[in-house]
Amino acid sequence: VQPNNYSTFYDDQRQNWSIMFESEKAAVDFSKQVCIAKCNSSPALDSVLCQDLLLGEGQGVEGGDSLEVAYTGWLFQNNGLGQVFDSNVNKDKLLRLKLGSGKVIKGWEEGMLGMRKGGRRFLIIPPAWAYGTQGVAGRVPPDSTLVFEVEVRRVKLAKECSGSDGLSVSSRDSPAPSPVPSSDGFSSD
């Protein structure tokens, strides 16, 4: 996905191609279909499939960063988008989360890394990275593959929090997320 409704890709011979779409919607719809086709052509989905729809601006998010996101979640059924099981798109409240805190499904923790403010991404998440054999009573059947469209509306980078000595404190220096909860500047839902 490129700015101004362009997409680029490489074919089997590593030849570079670009496509320009008439509208942002056409580019986004095409990108979603590419991700669904990738899912349908893989023998077994054992990791999260990510497809950028819009790139957004600024720095890519990493573990420890706090985000506010709008999302819609579908069940993956009959090789495509099935029923919507959750969405906050038409609600007043965005979902607030801190990447790496373990408060959302593993597929989101993985699939949202590198997203930027204003970015939209399409995620296809296998059951093991979602709700597994349990599912969610009344909403997500056991062993369901899930599809999400997520949009990052606000970002608070972990490294923007500074220590008492005025030096910047960053969770990016450590390879593992800190087990100690910290204030992320958002009220908890």
C-alpha positions in Angstrom: 0.0 0.0 0.0 1.4 3.4 -1.1 0.1 7.0 -0.7 -2.4 8.3 -3.3 -4.3 5.1 -3.9 -1.3 3.1 -5.2 -0.4 -0.4 -4.4 2.9 -2.1 -5.4 3.8 -5.7 -5.4 6.4 -8.2 -6.8 5.4 -11.2 -8.9 7.0 -14.6 -9.0 9.9 -13.4 -11.1 10.5 -10.5 -8.6 9.3 -8.0 -11.1 7.8 -4.9 -9.5 4.3 -3.8 -10.4 2.2 -0.8 -9.4 -1.6 -0.3 -9.5 -3.3 3.0 -9.2 -6.9 2.8 -8.0 -9.7 5.4 -8.7 -10.5 5.8 -5.1 -9.3 5.0 -1.6 -12.2 2.7 -1.1 -11.3 0.7 -4.2 -7.7 0.4 -3.0 -8.8 -0.7 0.5 -11.3 -3.2 -0.9 -8.6 -4.7 -3.2 -6.1 -5.0 -0.3 -8.7 -6.8 1.8 -9.3 -9.3 -1.0 -5.5 -9.9 -1.4 -5.3 -10.7 2.3 -8.3 -13.1 2.1 -6.8 -14.7 -1.0 -3.5 -15.2 0.9 -5.4 -16.9 3.7 -7.4 -19.1 1.4 -4.3 -20.2 -0.5 -2.2 -21.2 2.6 -2.6 -24.8 3.6 -2.8 -24.0 7.3 -3.0 -20.6 8.9 -0.5 -20.7 11.8 0.2 -17.0 12.3 -1.5 -13.7 11.9 -1.9 -12.4 8.3 -1.6 -8.6 8.1 -2.4 -6.3 5.2 -2.0 -2.6 5.5 -5.0 -0.7 4.1 -3.8 2.9 4.8 -0.3 3.5 6.1 -0.9 6.4 8.5 1.8 8.9 9.7 4.6 9.0 12.2 6.5 6.3 13.9 5.4 2.7 14.0 4.0 1.4 17.3 5.9 -1.1 19.4 5.4 -3.0 22.7 4.7 -0.6 25.5 3.0 2.0 23.4 -0.6 3.0 24.2 -3.2 3.2 21.4 -6.8 4.1 20.9 -8.4 2.1 18.1 -11.6 1.7 16.1 -12.2 -1.8 14.9 -14.7 -4.2 13.4 -14.4 -8.0 13.9 -15.8 -10.6 11.6 -15.9 -14.4 11.7 -14.0 -15.9 8.8 -16.6 -18.2 7.2 -16.9 -19.8 3.8 -13.5 -18.5 2.7 -14.4 -14.9 3.3 -16.0 -12.4 5.7 -18.8 -13.8 7.7 -20.9 -12.3 10.4 -19.7 -9.2 12.4 -19.3 -10.3 16.0 -17.9 -7.0 17.5 -17.3 -3.4 16.4 -16.9 0.0 18.0 -16.9 2.0 14.8 -20.3 3.6 15.3 -19.8 4.0 19.0 -18.5 7.0 20.9 -15.8 5.1 22.7 -12.5 3.9 21.1 -10.8 0.8 22.5 -7.8 1.8 24.6 -5.0 -0.7 24.9 -1.3 -0.9 25.7 0.6 -3.2 23.3 2.4 -6.0 25.1 0.2 -5.8 28.2 -1.7 -9.0 27.4 -5.1 -7.4 27.7 -6.1 -8.2 24.1 -5.8 -11.4 22.0 -2.3 -12.4 20.9 -3.3 -11.8 17.3 -3.8 -8.1 18.0 -0.6 -7.8 19.9 1.3 -9.2 16.9 -0.8 -7.8 14.1 -0.8 -4.2 15.3 3.0 -3.8 15.7 4.4 -1.2 13.3 1.1 0.5 12.7 1.0 4.3 12.7 -1.5 6.9 13.7 -4.2 7.1 11.1 -3.2 3.7 9.8 -5.7 1.0 9.0 -4.8 -2.7 8.8 -6.7 -5.9 8.0 -5.8 -8.8 10.2 -6.8 -12.5 9.8 -6.1 -14.3 13.0 -6.1 -18.1 13.5 -7.9 -19.6 16.5 -4.7 -20.2 18.5 -3.9 -16.5 18.3 -7.5 -15.5 19.1 -10.0 -17.3 21.5 -8.9 -20.8 20.7 -11.0 -23.8 21.6 -13.0 -21.8 24.1 -14.4 -19.2 21.8 -16.7 -16.5 23.4 -20.1 -17.6 24.5 -22.8 -16.4 22.1 -20.4 -14.5 19.9 -17.4 -16.5 18.7 -17.7 -20.2 18.2 -14.8 -22.4 19.3 -11.8 -22.7 16.9 -12.9 -19.6 14.9 -10.5 -17.8 12.6 -11.2 -14.0 13.1 -10.9 -11.1 10.7 -10.4 -7.5 12.0 -10.1 -4.2 10.4 -8.3 -1.9 12.9 -7.6 1.8 12.7 -5.2 3.6 15.0 -6.8 6.9 16.0 -4.4 8.0 18.8 -0.9 6.9 19.9 1.0 7.6 23.0 4.6 6.2 22.6 6.1 4.6 25.6 9.3 6.6 25.0 7.5 9.9 25.4 7.3 9.3 29.1 10.4 10.8 30.7 12.0 10.0 34.0 12.6 12.3 36.9 16.1 13.1 35.8 14.8 14.5 32.6 16.2 11.6 30.5 13.8 9.8 28.3 12.7 6.4 29.6 12.0 3.8 26.9 10.6 0.3 27.0 12.2 -0.2 23.6 15.6 -0.7 25.2 14.6 -4.0 26.8 13.7 -7.0 24.6 10.9 -8.2 26.8 7.9 -6.1 28.0 8.1 -5.0 31.6 6.0 -7.1 33.9 5.3 -4.0 36.1 2.2 -2.2 35.1 2.8 1.5 34.5 0.6 4.5 33.9 0.0 5.0 30.2 -1.8 8.3 30.3 -5.2 6.8 29.5 -7.9 6.0 32.0 -8.6 2.3 32.0 -11.9 1.0 30.7 
